[in-house]
């Protein structure tokens, strides 16, 4: 599906994947992009990178003008690793692991509610994804960034399941955290994301819902691929 459509100039579909933290968006989006031969854009990593920079700079997250200025100066880039993963760079420095701590997760939720930050990053996301052939994941892709995306998915899972997944991920890295604490942080993150003033987490009206609580990665991908194939056929998108 990566060949460019001569009529539209598009390289393929624009696929938006939204959902709460821990629903499996990043894992699924990466695999889906690989399956389709599409570009994968982790928008959440962009906000996390800004959050890390804010922490390192020691600036106040309440100062919108300073935040926006910092955001414009951060050069965020992505590079595929040898194992097929995606590494995130901030001004040339690999921050892939540094942006995945619980502290940065909570700070990201607060920073992503800042309108100035969102305006800067949303413009960048739209620029990257405009030509199609892209899988974007986050919390407002189908509602704000690309409301006219060709396909929108909303992945969800129970808070306890998402907390368990996060706990296992952090434990594997040696982080001293309990399952109860991780679940509590997931619930708190949900509340912050859903109640923020700008671009709160919500399901787009035309999104396809997939509850990943009891599904394997393969089962989720199978459901999504069926939807994508049907959509591509209806739009005569290049295979």
C-alpha positions as CSV (number, residue, x, y, z in Angstrom):
1,X,0.0,0.0,0.0
2,X,3.0,2.3,0.0
3,X,3.0,3.1,-3.7
4,X,2.0,6.6,-4.4
5,X,-1.5,7.2,-5.9
6,X,-0.9,9.1,-9.2
7,X,-4.4,10.8,-9.0
8,X,-4.2,12.1,-5.4
9,X,-0.5,12.3,-4.8
10,X,-1.1,10.3,-1.6
11,X,1.2,7.5,-0.6
12,X,-1.6,5.6,1.1
13,X,-4.1,5.9,3.9
14,X,-3.9,8.1,7.0
15,X,-4.7,5.8,9.9
16,X,-5.3,7.3,13.4
17,X,-5.1,5.2,16.5
18,X,-6.3,6.7,19.8
19,X,-6.9,5.4,23.3
20,X,-5.8,5.7,26.9
21,X,-2.4,4.9,28.3
22,X,-1.5,1.2,28.2
23,X,-4.1,0.1,25.7
24,X,-1.4,-1.2,23.4
25,X,-1.4,1.7,20.9
26,X,2.4,2.0,20.4
27,X,3.0,-1.8,20.0
28,X,0.1,-2.2,17.6
29,X,0.9,1.0,15.6
30,X,4.5,-0.1,15.0
31,X,3.5,-3.6,13.9
32,X,0.6,-2.2,11.7
33,X,3.0,0.3,10.0
34,X,5.4,-2.5,9.3
35,X,2.7,-4.7,8.0
36,X,1.5,-2.0,5.6
37,X,4.9,-0.6,4.7
38,X,3.7,2.8,6.2
39,X,5.5,5.4,8.3
40,X,4.9,5.1,12.1
41,X,4.5,8.3,14.1
42,X,4.4,8.0,17.9
43,X,2.9,11.4,18.7
44,X,3.0,10.6,22.4
45,X,6.8,10.3,22.3
46,X,6.9,13.9,20.9
47,X,5.0,15.2,24.0
48,X,7.2,13.0,26.3
49,X,10.3,14.5,24.7
50,X,9.1,18.0,25.4
51,X,8.2,16.9,29.0
52,X,11.8,15.6,29.5
53,X,13.2,18.8,28.1
54,X,11.0,20.8,30.5
55,X,12.2,18.8,33.4
56,X,15.9,19.2,32.4
57,X,15.4,23.0,31.9
58,X,13.6,23.5,35.1
59,X,11.1,25.9,33.6
60,X,7.5,26.4,34.8
61,X,4.9,24.4,32.9
62,X,2.5,27.3,33.7
63,X,4.4,29.7,31.5
64,X,2.9,29.2,28.1
65,X,5.2,31.5,26.1
66,X,8.3,29.9,27.5
67,X,6.9,26.4,26.9
68,X,6.0,27.2,23.4
69,X,9.5,28.6,22.7
70,X,11.1,25.5,24.2
71,X,8.9,23.3,22.1
72,X,9.8,25.1,18.9
73,X,13.5,24.7,19.7
74,X,13.4,20.9,20.4
75,X,14.3,18.9,17.3
76,X,12.5,15.6,17.6
77,X,13.3,12.8,15.3
78,X,12.7,9.1,15.0
79,X,15.0,6.3,13.8
80,X,14.3,2.6,13.4
81,X,16.5,0.3,15.5
82,X,18.1,-2.9,14.4
83,X,15.4,-4.9,16.2
84,X,12.6,-3.2,14.4
85,X,11.8,-0.8,17.2
86,X,11.7,3.0,17.1
87,X,14.3,5.2,18.9
88,X,13.4,8.8,19.8
89,X,16.0,11.6,19.6
90,X,15.9,15.1,21.1
91,X,18.4,17.4,19.4
92,X,20.4,14.4,18.3
93,X,20.4,12.7,21.8
94,X,18.7,9.3,22.2
95,X,16.0,9.8,24.9
96,X,14.0,6.6,24.1
97,X,14.4,5.2,27.7
98,X,14.4,8.5,29.5
99,X,11.0,9.5,28.3
100,X,9.3,6.3,29.5
101,X,9.6,6.8,33.3
102,X,6.4,7.2,35.5
103,X,7.6,10.8,36.4
104,X,7.7,11.8,32.7
105,X,4.4,10.1,32.0
106,X,2.6,12.2,34.6
107,X,4.5,15.4,33.5
108,X,3.6,14.7,29.9
109,X,-0.1,14.5,30.7
110,X,0.1,18.0,32.2
111,X,2.2,19.5,29.4
112,X,0.1,18.0,26.7
113,X,-2.9,20.0,28.1
114,X,-1.0,23.2,27.3
115,X,-2.5,24.8,24.2
116,X,0.7,26.4,23.0
117,X,2.6,23.1,23.1
118,X,-0.2,21.3,21.3
119,X,-0.4,24.0,18.6
120,X,3.3,23.6,17.8
121,X,3.3,19.7,17.8
122,X,0.0,19.3,16.0
123,X,1.3,21.4,13.1
124,X,4.4,19.2,12.9
125,X,2.3,16.0,13.1
126,X,0.0,17.2,10.3
127,X,2.9,18.2,8.1
128,X,4.5,14.7,8.5
129,X,1.3,12.8,7.9
130,X,-0.3,14.9,5.2
131,X,0.9,12.8,2.3
132,X,-0.6,9.6,3.7
133,X,0.9,6.2,4.1
134,X,1.1,6.8,7.8
135,X,0.0,5.3,11.1
136,X,-0.3,7.9,13.9
137,X,-1.1,7.0,17.5
138,X,-1.9,9.2,20.5
139,X,-4.9,10.5,22.3
140,X,-6.3,13.1,19.9
141,X,-5.3,12.0,16.5
142,X,-8.7,11.2,15.2
143,X,-10.4,14.1,16.9
144,X,-8.0,17.0,16.6
145,X,-4.8,16.2,14.5
146,X,-6.5,14.4,11.6
147,X,-10.3,14.5,12.1
148,X,-10.6,13.5,8.4
149,X,-8.3,10.5,8.7
150,X,-9.2,7.7,6.4
151,X,-9.5,5.2,9.3
152,X,-9.8,5.8,13.0
153,X,-9.3,3.2,15.7
154,X,-9.9,3.6,19.4
155,X,-8.1,1.0,21.5
156,X,-9.1,0.4,25.1
157,X,-8.6,-2.0,27.9
158,X,-9.5,-2.2,31.6
159,X,-7.5,0.0,34.0
160,X,-6.3,-3.1,35.9
161,X,-5.1,-4.8,32.7
162,X,-3.4,-1.6,31.5
163,X,-1.8,-1.2,34.9
164,X,-0.6,-4.8,34.8
165,X,1.0,-4.3,31.4
166,X,2.8,-1.1,32.6
167,X,3.9,-2.8,35.8
168,X,5.5,-5.7,33.9
169,X,7.2,-3.3,31.5
170,X,8.7,-1.2,34.3
171,X,9.6,-4.3,36.4
172,X,11.6,-5.7,33.4
173,X,13.6,-2.5,33.5
174,X,14.3,-2.8,37.2
175,X,12.1,0.1,38.3
176,X,11.0,-0.2,42.0
177,X,7.2,0.1,41.6
178,X,4.2,-2.0,42.8
179,X,1.3,-3.2,40.8
180,X,-1.2,-1.2,42.9
181,X,0.8,2.0,42.4
182,X,1.0,1.4,38.7
183,X,-2.8,0.9,38.4
184,X,-3.4,4.0,40.5
185,X,-1.2,6.0,38.2
186,X,-3.0,4.7,35.1
187,X,-6.3,5.8,36.6
188,X,-4.9,9.2,37.5
189,X,-3.5,9.6,34.0
190,X,-6.9,8.7,32.5
191,X,-8.5,11.4,34.6
192,X,-6.0,14.0,33.6
193,X,-6.3,13.2,29.9
194,X,-10.1,13.1,29.9
195,X,-10.5,16.3,31.8
196,X,-7.9,18.6,30.2
197,X,-9.3,21.7,28.6
198,X,-7.6,21.4,25.2
199,X,-8.0,18.2,23.1
200,X,-9.2,15.9,25.9
201,X,-9.0,12.1,25.4
202,X,-12.2,11.0,23.7
203,X,-13.4,8.5,21.1
204,X,-14.1,10.0,17.6
205,X,-17.7,9.4,16.6
206,X,-16.6,7.4,13.5
207,X,-13.8,5.4,15.2
208,X,-13.7,1.6,15.2
209,X,-13.6,0.4,18.9
210,X,-11.3,-2.5,19.8
211,X,-11.1,-3.6,23.5
212,X,-7.7,-5.2,23.8
213,X,-8.2,-6.5,27.4
214,X,-8.4,-10.1,26.5
215,X,-7.1,-10.1,22.9
216,X,-3.6,-11.1,21.8
217,X,-1.6,-8.7,19.6
218,X,-2.2,-10.9,16.7
219,X,-5.9,-10.8,17.2
220,X,-6.0,-7.0,17.4
221,X,-3.9,-6.7,14.2
222,X,-6.2,-9.1,12.4
223,X,-9.3,-7.0,13.3
224,X,-7.5,-3.8,12.2
225,X,-6.2,-5.3,9.0
226,X,-9.7,-6.4,7.9
227,X,-11.0,-2.9,8.4
228,X,-8.0,-1.4,6.5
229,X,-8.3,-3.8,3.6
230,X,-12.0,-3.0,3.2
231,X,-11.4,0.7,3.4
232,X,-8.5,0.6,0.9
233,X,-10.6,-1.3,-1.6
234,X,-13.5,1.2,-1.3
235,X,-11.1,4.1,-1.9
236,X,-9.1,2.3,-4.6
237,X,-6.0,3.0,-2.5
238,X,-2.9,1.6,-4.2
239,X,-1.9,-1.8,-2.9
